[in-house]
Amino acid sequence: MEPFRLDRTAFKINSHEEATYQRAYWMEKTPRERLAAAWYLICAAYDLDRQNPPRMDRSAFAIKKRSR
């Protein structure tokens, strides 16, 4: 069972007052709950498995020593 469910029909342009209410709602949540919701949205956007995310490709980075 999904802990979050994204209602794609619920999006609309918010006024400043509505945006303030949304911020207050999320600030009432614990940091863990906010991170869980953010991770859910990231996984939904990039079609990732929430329980088994892909590993970072470390071959794209190179470490170079600085010469003094």
Order of alpha helices (4+ residues) and beta strands (2+ residues): alpha-alpha
